[in-house]
Amino acid sequence: MKIIRTVRGDIAPEMLGVTYTHEHLFGYSLNPKSDPDLRLDSESAAAYELTLFRMAGGQAIVEMSPCDYNRNPLVLRRLSEATDVHIVCVTGFIKGASADLLVENKNINELADAMIRDVQDGIDGTGIRAGIIKAGSSLNTITPNEEKIFRAAACAQRETGALISTHTEAGTMALEQIELLRSEGVPPERILIGHTDRKLDWDYHIAVAKTGVTLGYDQISKEKYFPDSQRIDFIIRMTKAGYGGQIALSGDLARRSDMVGYGGGPGYTFILWRILPWLRKQGLTEADIRTLMVETPKRLLTLDV
Ligand SMILES: [Zn+2]
């Protein structure tokens, strides 16, 4: 049976709807010295953000804060119930220092077992199950601990069929991540490479797309990296090149100052209210937009159970 695994339980894939594939609603680093702006600890602020998202036509969010980011599935379920937005939560680890403490003394099988348990049985005894698997690498390198996480994630992917959604640092190491996962038997259709719009290099994007994976253009609105006009240009060009079905859009808003719910912005309405009209004006059809916002997220998140 084909399903999508959300924090409120399994749903029919057709029920998912308009989806952002990489966001952060609630969670914070376990490192006490981390930037206080990255501390998303207000359930009411998250509910406010989701309510605006729902009003703008949004229906589902993939919450990418894993256990090294103080993931809280009970909060996510309450938020989903309160706002009627589907939330898919994640198992696995981010990268680098925050994951090191948690994975250093574990072997690949132990890590894989923990991920499989999260997807199949539920997280920390809550019965709330993860719908995707996260792994990540550092700037221009995959550290030994990160490699261990990738191999464990691959094992959990083979066992559960769930998508592996990755973190790349500034868009680097996409091809190396793909090679590592494929060497472990993960099909490219089950890989989403995150943050590729941190490295808007056309040949690089085509090389990544040719492997069959999906590219996360998930830094939308973050003009400190690239202006949105360049992201729009890449989305249009990728669509024209036949890769429109291999792009997943999101904003990866992870700061209090990013969220309307905390008094900041642009918040969760930005892609729906600003970027989609812009893409239409540049020539994308309604079918192209539906592929980006509905069909690709549905394809990526569907599990066969
Ligand atoms: Zn993120």
Residues whose N, C-alpha, C, O or C-beta is under 5 A from the ligand:
A	BS01	ZN	M64 D252
